[in-house]
């Protein structure tokens, strides 16, 4: 079976390499000619661990800018194209629908596409994968929804050790193929849950929304413990709570609030879906407020701990998650900006060459924002939760 992947973003490349590493021939498509050229030279510009190593070691992996040729050659096609949050809530999934239209183009060119399989790994609004299945039903194309549960910073390992694989499809044959594929990707055991397309869409949104709620709860509790003069016992208290299996210890550590693209987007998308059925959204929407209030708490707390503006603050990273270069919805980055606005100096340990990207911003704050190479120890008050 030959696998095609549409979208050479970090998720698509990581998934492609995992499939290739487990015995499949893989072709990956992207419209960006430079990305594809580099991939064919075994080069991919990423901070993701293991990706470059696996690319060097790959034998049956190639890139193309001809999406129709990929559809022609591949038995099963995955897509990981980006979906982005809209202003009004939900996801802009235009790119996914554009990918599905490539099958119609291939048909018009007399390319045999009947009985091929199309898997969507991008985040969708509930009901949209069903729409694509209905469109492609005329070609007997089996459509599935199999969203990635991996996040930036450690995609390969999170794929291999994922707690859960969601499979949404109405086709048993496709389900069986995906179960077999993921059982190879996850040799230590795979926890697969198969359901309808819309159910899988809702399940994916709900998992990330619940994680956001959990993070917000533990941070609110941690704020309380600091105010109660119990900061030194925070870890012991949280460990005891997380040891109860009804709670669980994952995502149960006091720190910065949730950020990045996935969690805020999925919370917003699920909220909008609730509204379609007039279901109360107070619980979900309050999580966003709690997350923002926690950010304000951290600013006030650290200023109270270091009132002398001549003493710089030291931050180990300013991205939403250590090991990435993503500043989207990053509470660390927001805290850095707030401290600069208050007149403080901020020294950042820079693992991902952000300093060169933010050089002009640093100048606008009279060079009070400075970046240091990893392994150095800048002077100042260390911000560490």
Kinemage of the C-alpha trace (Angstrom):
@kinemage 1
@onewidth
@group {chain A} dominant
@subgroup {mainchain}
@vectorlist {calphas} color= white
{ca unk a 1} P 0.000 0.000 0.000
{ca unk a 2} L 1.367 3.377 -1.039
{ca unk a 3} L 0.537 6.319 1.224
{ca unk a 4} L 0.142 9.926 0.105
{ca unk a 5} L 0.256 12.885 2.484
{ca unk a 6} L -0.985 16.337 1.511
{ca unk a 7} L 0.544 19.133 3.563
{ca unk a 8} L 4.267 19.248 4.391
{ca unk a 9} L 3.843 21.024 7.712
{ca unk a 10} L 5.521 19.501 10.803
{ca unk a 11} L 2.572 17.163 11.472
{ca unk a 12} L 2.420 15.948 7.888
{ca unk a 13} L 6.160 15.397 7.619
{ca unk a 14} L 6.357 13.622 10.983
{ca unk a 15} L 3.452 11.299 10.136
{ca unk a 16} L 4.923 10.590 6.699
{ca unk a 17} L 8.278 9.604 8.169
{ca unk a 18} L 6.647 7.362 10.756
{ca unk a 19} L 4.760 5.551 7.999
{ca unk a 20} L 7.925 5.228 5.898
{ca unk a 21} L 9.851 3.984 8.912
{ca unk a 22} L 7.296 1.204 9.295
{ca unk a 23} L 7.560 -0.176 5.800
{ca unk a 24} L 5.307 2.005 3.643
{ca unk a 25} L 6.264 3.912 0.511
{ca unk a 26} L 5.234 7.521 1.117
{ca unk a 27} L 4.798 10.524 -1.168
{ca unk a 28} L 4.217 13.940 0.393
{ca unk a 29} L 2.800 16.972 -1.420
{ca unk a 30} L 3.097 20.672 -0.807
{ca unk a 31} L 2.596 23.648 -3.090
{ca unk a 32} L 5.776 25.243 -1.714
{ca unk a 33} L 8.470 24.213 -4.182
{ca unk a 34} L 11.317 25.098 -1.816
{ca unk a 35} L 9.990 22.817 0.932
{ca unk a 36} L 9.591 19.897 -1.482
{ca unk a 37} L 13.006 20.460 -3.041
{ca unk a 38} L 14.618 20.415 0.396
{ca unk a 39} L 12.694 17.326 1.485
{ca unk a 40} L 13.953 15.497 -1.577
{ca unk a 41} L 17.455 16.531 -0.512
{ca unk a 42} L 16.693 15.108 2.969
{ca unk a 43} L 16.503 18.575 4.524
{ca unk a 44} L 13.624 19.966 6.586
{ca unk a 45} L 13.883 23.145 8.632
{ca unk a 46} L 12.344 22.207 11.965
{ca unk a 47} L 13.013 22.192 15.698
{ca unk a 48} L 11.100 18.920 16.076
{ca unk a 49} L 13.225 16.145 17.631
{ca unk a 50} L 13.944 13.060 15.479
{ca unk a 51} L 12.439 14.447 12.252
{ca unk a 52} L 15.735 15.304 10.565
{ca unk a 53} L 17.305 12.026 11.696
{ca unk a 54} L 14.411 9.989 10.296
{ca unk a 55} L 14.532 11.978 7.069
{ca unk a 56} L 18.228 11.145 6.621
{ca unk a 57} L 17.478 7.466 7.189
{ca unk a 58} L 14.434 7.265 4.894
{ca unk a 59} L 14.515 5.213 1.677
{ca unk a 60} L 10.917 5.196 0.390
{ca unk a 61} L 10.016 8.830 1.059
{ca unk a 62} L 9.703 11.510 -1.628
{ca unk a 63} L 8.093 14.890 -2.134
{ca unk a 64} L 6.095 16.290 -5.021
{ca unk a 65} L 4.393 19.517 -6.072
{ca unk a 66} L 1.982 17.560 -8.300
{ca unk a 67} L -1.001 16.683 -6.146
{ca unk a 68} L -2.858 14.922 -8.977
{ca unk a 69} L 0.096 12.614 -9.543
{ca unk a 70} L 0.107 11.816 -5.818
{ca unk a 71} L -3.589 10.904 -5.935
{ca unk a 72} L -2.970 8.735 -8.996
{ca unk a 73} L -0.123 6.789 -7.405
{ca unk a 74} L -1.381 6.390 -3.829
{ca unk a 75} L -3.967 3.986 -2.442
{ca unk a 76} L -4.674 6.007 0.683
{ca unk a 77} L -4.289 9.786 1.009
{ca unk a 78} L -3.960 11.688 4.290
{ca unk a 79} L -4.164 15.436 4.690
{ca unk a 80} L -2.803 17.580 7.495
{ca unk a 81} L -3.345 21.004 5.932
{ca unk a 82} L -3.779 23.818 8.429
{ca unk a 83} L -7.174 24.872 9.715
{ca unk a 84} L -7.298 28.195 11.520
{ca unk a 85} L -9.766 29.742 13.976
{ca unk a 86} L -12.234 32.244 12.594
{ca unk a 87} L -13.151 35.526 14.280
{ca unk a 88} L -16.700 34.344 14.967
{ca unk a 89} L -15.667 30.946 16.318
{ca unk a 90} L -15.086 27.589 14.687
{ca unk a 91} L -12.444 26.662 12.152
{ca unk a 92} L -11.770 27.869 8.653
{ca unk a 93} L -11.479 24.476 6.943
{ca unk a 94} L -11.362 25.860 3.393
{ca unk a 95} L -8.017 24.186 2.703
{ca unk a 96} L -9.380 20.738 3.587
{ca unk a 97} L -12.310 21.143 1.198
{ca unk a 98} L -9.874 22.348 -1.472
{ca unk a 99} L -7.885 19.140 -0.975
{ca unk a 100} L -11.030 17.049 -1.445
{ca unk a 101} L -11.696 18.881 -4.717
{ca unk a 102} L -8.435 17.487 -6.122
{ca unk a 103} L -10.169 14.115 -6.442
{ca unk a 104} L -12.740 15.675 -8.786
{ca unk a 105} L -9.936 17.224 -10.819
{ca unk a 106} L -8.222 13.848 -11.066
{ca unk a 107} L -11.476 12.268 -12.253
{ca unk a 108} L -11.869 14.873 -14.991
{ca unk a 109} L -8.378 13.930 -16.188
{ca unk a 110} L -9.529 10.288 -16.486
{ca unk a 111} L -7.341 9.212 -13.587
{ca unk a 112} L -8.868 6.179 -11.823
{ca unk a 113} L -9.821 7.245 -8.295
{ca unk a 114} L -12.591 4.779 -7.454
{ca unk a 115} L -12.109 2.896 -4.179
{ca unk a 116} L -9.278 5.115 -2.966
{ca unk a 117} L -9.272 6.201 0.648
{ca unk a 118} L -9.042 9.740 2.022
{ca unk a 119} L -8.174 10.450 5.669
{ca unk a 120} L -8.476 13.888 7.251
{ca unk a 121} L -6.028 14.571 10.089
{ca unk a 122} L -6.778 18.285 10.311
{ca unk a 123} L -9.152 19.676 12.938
{ca unk a 124} L -12.682 19.968 11.537
{ca unk a 125} L -15.966 21.516 12.614
{ca unk a 126} L -18.503 18.817 13.572
{ca unk a 127} L -20.334 17.536 10.521
{ca unk a 128} L -17.833 18.702 7.900
{ca unk a 129} L -16.112 15.359 7.279
{ca unk a 130} L -19.561 13.899 6.574
{ca unk a 131} L -20.013 16.577 3.916
{ca unk a 132} L -16.768 15.522 2.266
{ca unk a 133} L -17.781 11.851 2.417
{ca unk a 134} L -21.058 12.708 0.693
{ca unk a 135} L -19.150 14.587 -2.039
{ca unk a 136} L -16.752 11.717 -2.687
{ca unk a 137} L -19.296 8.908 -2.330
{ca unk a 138} L -19.921 8.988 -6.096
{ca unk a 139} L -16.371 7.706 -6.605
{ca unk a 140} L -16.698 5.035 -3.884
{ca unk a 141} L -13.934 6.841 -2.003
{ca unk a 142} L -13.872 5.881 1.660
{ca unk a 143} L -13.400 8.922 3.894
{ca unk a 144} L -12.130 8.836 7.457
{ca unk a 145} L -11.385 11.316 10.221
{ca unk a 146} L -8.267 10.554 12.235
{ca unk a 147} L -7.100 13.718 14.011
{ca unk a 148} L -3.598 13.941 15.349
{ca unk a 149} L -3.353 14.129 19.133
{ca unk a 150} L 0.277 15.260 18.936
{ca unk a 151} L 1.409 18.810 19.587
{ca unk a 152} L 4.398 20.914 18.648
{ca unk a 153} L 7.706 20.217 20.296
{ca unk a 154} L 7.702 16.413 20.330
{ca unk a 155} L 5.448 15.200 17.520
{ca unk a 156} L 7.256 11.947 16.716
{ca unk a 157} L 7.367 10.669 20.301
{ca unk a 158} L 3.799 11.769 20.969
{ca unk a 159} L 2.610 9.864 17.901
{ca unk a 160} L 4.459 6.737 19.012
{ca unk a 161} L 3.245 6.974 22.612
{ca unk a 162} L -0.181 8.526 22.081
{ca unk a 163} L -2.740 7.630 24.749
{ca unk a 164} L -5.519 7.400 22.193
{ca unk a 165} L -6.196 7.127 18.462
{ca unk a 166} L -9.556 8.397 17.246
{ca unk a 167} L -10.934 6.891 14.048
{ca unk a 168} L -14.128 8.201 12.533
{ca unk a 169} L -15.486 6.350 9.499
{ca unk a 170} L -18.484 4.428 8.235
{ca unk a 171} L -16.285 1.923 6.409
{ca unk a 172} L -15.016 -1.186 8.196
{ca unk a 173} L -12.329 -1.827 5.577
{ca unk a 174} L -10.825 1.614 6.118
{ca unk a 175} L -11.073 1.232 9.885
{ca unk a 176} L -9.186 -2.069 9.721
{ca unk a 177} L -6.410 -0.521 7.628
{ca unk a 178} L -5.995 2.376 10.049
{ca unk a 179} L -5.943 0.057 13.052
{ca unk a 180} L -3.170 -1.958 11.385
{ca unk a 181} L -1.211 1.184 10.449
{ca unk a 182} L -1.293 2.650 13.952
{ca unk a 183} L -0.481 -0.686 15.551
{ca unk a 184} L 2.800 -0.503 13.618
{ca unk a 185} L 3.442 3.149 14.500
{ca unk a 186} L 2.764 2.427 18.181
{ca unk a 187} L 4.601 -0.846 18.915
{ca unk a 188} L 4.053 -0.558 22.674
{ca unk a 189} L 0.317 -0.909 22.292
{ca unk a 190} L -2.405 1.198 20.759
{ca unk a 191} L -5.654 2.432 22.301
{ca unk a 192} L -8.012 2.880 19.350
{ca unk a 193} L -11.565 4.192 19.507
{ca unk a 194} L -13.665 3.845 16.370
{ca unk a 195} L -16.891 5.792 15.864
{ca unk a 196} L -18.853 7.849 13.359
{ca unk a 197} L -17.279 10.822 11.601
{ca unk a 198} L -19.092 13.506 13.586
{ca unk a 199} L -18.538 11.687 16.874
{ca unk a 200} L -14.782 11.604 16.247
{ca unk a 201} L -14.808 15.330 15.445
{ca unk a 202} L -16.608 16.118 18.700
{ca unk a 203} L -14.395 13.744 20.704
{ca unk a 204} L -11.230 15.453 19.454
{ca unk a 205} L -12.514 18.927 20.336
{ca unk a 206} L -13.706 17.697 23.726
{ca unk a 207} L -10.374 16.122 24.695
{ca unk a 208} L -8.487 19.353 24.075
{ca unk a 209} L -11.198 21.417 25.763
{ca unk a 210} L -11.083 19.234 28.859
{ca unk a 211} L -7.283 19.489 28.982
{ca unk a 212} L -7.671 23.284 28.870
{ca unk a 213} L -10.134 23.126 31.759
{ca unk a 214} L -7.779 20.910 33.745
{ca unk a 215} L -4.818 23.251 33.202
{ca unk a 216} L -6.920 26.246 34.216
{ca unk a 217} L -8.167 24.526 37.360
{ca unk a 218} L -4.724 23.537 38.564
{ca unk a 219} L -3.371 27.038 37.894
{ca unk a 220} L -6.240 28.650 39.775
{ca unk a 221} L -5.566 26.302 42.672
{ca unk a 222} L -1.851 27.108 42.522
{ca unk a 223} L -2.637 30.835 42.657
{ca unk a 224} L -4.701 30.169 45.776
{ca unk a 225} L -1.873 28.225 47.419
{ca unk a 226} L 0.554 31.100 46.792
{ca unk a 227} L -1.871 33.570 48.332
{ca unk a 228} L -2.369 31.184 51.266
{ca unk a 229} L 1.385 31.079 51.956
{ca unk a 230} L 1.514 27.447 50.886
{ca unk a 231} L 3.680 27.849 47.805
{ca unk a 232} L 6.333 25.453 49.118
{ca unk a 233} L 3.732 22.708 49.392
{ca unk a 234} L 2.157 23.272 45.974
{ca unk a 235} L 3.778 20.254 44.328
{ca unk a 236} L 2.903 17.955 47.231
{ca unk a 237} L -0.722 19.073 47.228
{ca unk a 238} L -1.105 18.737 43.467
{ca unk a 239} L 0.611 15.357 43.471
{ca unk a 240} L -1.834 14.062 46.057
{ca unk a 241} L -4.820 15.306 44.042
{ca unk a 242} L -3.472 13.959 40.767
{ca unk a 243} L -2.848 10.561 42.337
{ca unk a 244} L -6.606 10.029 42.492
{ca unk a 245} L -7.378 8.110 39.292
{ca unk a 246} L -10.558 10.128 38.848
{ca unk a 247} L -8.355 13.202 38.413
{ca unk a 248} L -5.112 11.917 36.900
{ca unk a 249} L -1.638 13.427 37.015
{ca unk a 250} L -1.238 14.402 33.365
{ca unk a 251} L -1.553 18.143 32.634
{ca unk a 252} L -1.800 18.644 36.396
{ca unk a 253} L 1.189 20.813 37.199
{ca unk a 254} L 1.198 24.451 38.233
{ca unk a 255} L 2.673 26.712 35.587
{ca unk a 256} L 1.822 29.024 32.745
{ca unk a 257} L -1.616 28.770 31.214
{ca unk a 258} L -2.478 26.891 28.058
{ca unk a 259} L -1.582 28.477 24.735
{ca unk a 260} L -0.535 27.716 21.199
{ca unk a 261} L -3.068 27.203 18.441
{ca unk a 262} L -4.769 23.889 19.200
{ca unk a 263} L -6.248 24.220 22.685
{ca unk a 264} L -7.679 27.765 22.342
{ca unk a 265} L -9.009 26.943 18.871
{ca unk a 266} L -10.688 23.705 19.907
{ca unk a 267} L -12.268 25.348 22.951
{ca unk a 268} L -13.741 28.045 20.739
{ca unk a 269} L -14.925 25.570 18.102
{ca unk a 270} L -16.657 23.363 20.676
{ca unk a 271} L -18.298 26.424 22.246
{ca unk a 272} L -19.775 27.457 18.902
{ca unk a 273} L -21.082 23.931 18.330
{ca unk a 274} L -22.781 23.997 21.734
{ca unk a 275} L -24.484 27.244 20.767
{ca unk a 276} L -26.023 25.592 17.707
{ca unk a 277} L -28.147 23.523 20.083
{ca unk a 278} L -28.727 26.190 22.755
{ca unk a 279} L -26.608 24.276 25.294
{ca unk a 280} L -25.229 26.370 28.148
{ca unk a 281} L -21.569 27.251 27.501
{ca unk a 282} L -20.783 28.916 30.840
{ca unk a 283} L -18.416 26.168 31.965
{ca unk a 284} L -16.352 26.285 28.776
{ca unk a 285} L -16.258 30.059 28.318
{ca unk a 286} L -15.227 30.570 31.943
{ca unk a 287} L -12.054 28.571 31.249
{ca unk a 288} L -10.815 31.253 28.851
{ca unk a 289} L -11.460 33.944 31.488
{ca unk a 290} L -9.677 31.876 34.134
{ca unk a 291} L -6.672 31.400 31.841
{ca unk a 292} L -6.432 35.151 31.222
{ca unk a 293} L -6.817 35.940 34.936
{ca unk a 294} L -3.976 33.558 35.733
{ca unk a 295} L -1.744 35.488 33.343
{ca unk a 296} L -2.518 38.721 35.211
{ca unk a 297} L -1.855 36.978 38.524
{ca unk a 298} L 1.610 35.876 37.387
{ca unk a 299} L 2.534 39.379 36.299
{ca unk a 300} L 1.546 40.880 39.661
{ca unk a 301} L 3.204 38.040 41.563
{ca unk a 302} L 6.576 38.333 39.866
{ca unk a 303} L 6.625 42.119 40.139
{ca unk a 304} L 5.958 41.745 43.855
{ca unk a 305} L 8.901 39.352 44.117
{ca unk a 306} L 11.257 41.637 42.190
{ca unk a 307} L 10.240 45.289 42.681
{ca unk a 308} L 13.694 46.589 41.732
{ca unk a 309} L 13.565 47.378 38.011
{ca unk a 310} L 17.343 47.395 37.780
{ca unk a 311} L 17.347 43.637 38.387
{ca unk a 312} L 16.458 41.836 35.116
{ca unk a 313} L 13.968 39.023 34.939
{ca unk a 314} L 15.339 35.821 33.417
{ca unk a 315} L 13.016 33.618 31.347
{ca unk a 316} L 14.029 30.137 30.205
{ca unk a 317} L 11.710 30.398 27.197
{ca unk a 318} L 9.003 32.734 25.901
{ca unk a 319} L 7.204 30.430 23.468
{ca unk a 320} L 3.937 28.791 24.495
{ca unk a 321} L 5.786 25.503 24.923
{ca unk a 322} L 9.461 24.821 25.496
{ca unk a 323} L 11.183 23.419 22.437
{ca unk a 324} L 9.060 25.304 19.904
{ca unk a 325} L 9.394 28.720 18.270
{ca unk a 326} L 5.664 29.445 18.446
{ca unk a 327} L 4.589 32.631 20.232
{ca unk a 328} L 0.874 32.199 19.465
{ca unk a 329} L -1.248 32.585 22.618
{ca unk a 330} L 1.907 32.268 24.735
{ca unk a 331} L 1.495 33.433 28.340
{ca unk a 332} L 5.275 33.433 28.661
{ca unk a 333} L 5.566 35.879 25.770
{ca unk a 334} L 2.725 38.014 27.120
{ca unk a 335} L 4.438 38.157 30.514
{ca unk a 336} L 7.689 39.194 28.841
{ca unk a 337} L 5.933 42.071 27.052
{ca unk a 338} L 4.102 43.169 30.203
{ca unk a 339} L 7.346 43.299 32.174
{ca unk a 340} L 8.988 45.340 29.419
{ca unk a 341} L 6.063 47.770 29.471
{ca unk a 342} L 6.547 48.149 33.224
{ca unk a 343} L 10.153 49.226 32.609
{ca unk a 344} L 11.943 45.983 33.497
{ca unk a 345} L 14.859 44.320 31.735
{ca unk a 346} L 14.160 40.776 30.487
{ca unk a 347} L 16.878 38.252 29.664
{ca unk a 348} L 15.695 35.272 27.614
{ca unk a 349} L 17.548 31.993 27.130
{ca unk a 350} L 17.051 31.467 23.419
{ca unk a 351} L 17.133 27.923 22.014
{ca unk a 352} L 15.435 28.706 18.705
{ca unk a 353} L 17.098 31.899 17.431
{ca unk a 354} L 14.135 34.058 18.341
{ca unk a 355} L 16.509 36.894 19.143
{ca unk a 356} L 17.224 37.498 15.464
{ca unk a 357} L 13.493 37.569 14.718
{ca unk a 358} L 12.730 39.991 17.543
{ca unk a 359} L 15.737 42.264 17.110
{ca unk a 360} L 13.691 45.314 16.097
{ca unk a 361} L 11.296 44.775 18.981
{ca unk a 362} L 14.231 44.711 21.377
{ca unk a 363} L 15.426 48.032 19.951
{ca unk a 364} L 11.973 49.537 20.534
{ca unk a 365} L 12.399 48.742 24.256
{ca unk a 366} L 15.865 50.339 24.370
{ca unk a 367} L 17.576 46.940 24.354
{ca unk a 368} L 15.940 45.907 27.623
{ca unk a 369} L 15.027 42.628 25.939
{ca unk a 370} L 18.136 40.498 25.507
{ca unk a 371} L 18.679 36.956 24.295
{ca unk a 372} L 21.308 34.480 25.472
{ca unk a 373} L 22.468 31.180 24.051
{ca unk a 374} L 21.314 27.979 25.687
{ca unk a 375} L 23.762 26.850 28.366
{ca unk a 376} L 24.524 30.352 29.591
{ca unk a 377} L 23.246 31.770 32.877
{ca unk a 378} L 22.102 35.384 32.541
{ca unk a 379} L 22.005 37.469 35.709
{ca unk a 380} L 18.678 38.380 37.216
{ca unk a 381} L 15.572 37.016 38.895
{ca unk a 382} L 14.686 33.640 37.373
{ca unk a 383} L 11.041 33.123 36.400
{ca unk a 384} L 10.359 29.464 36.903
{ca unk a 385} L 7.141 27.746 37.932
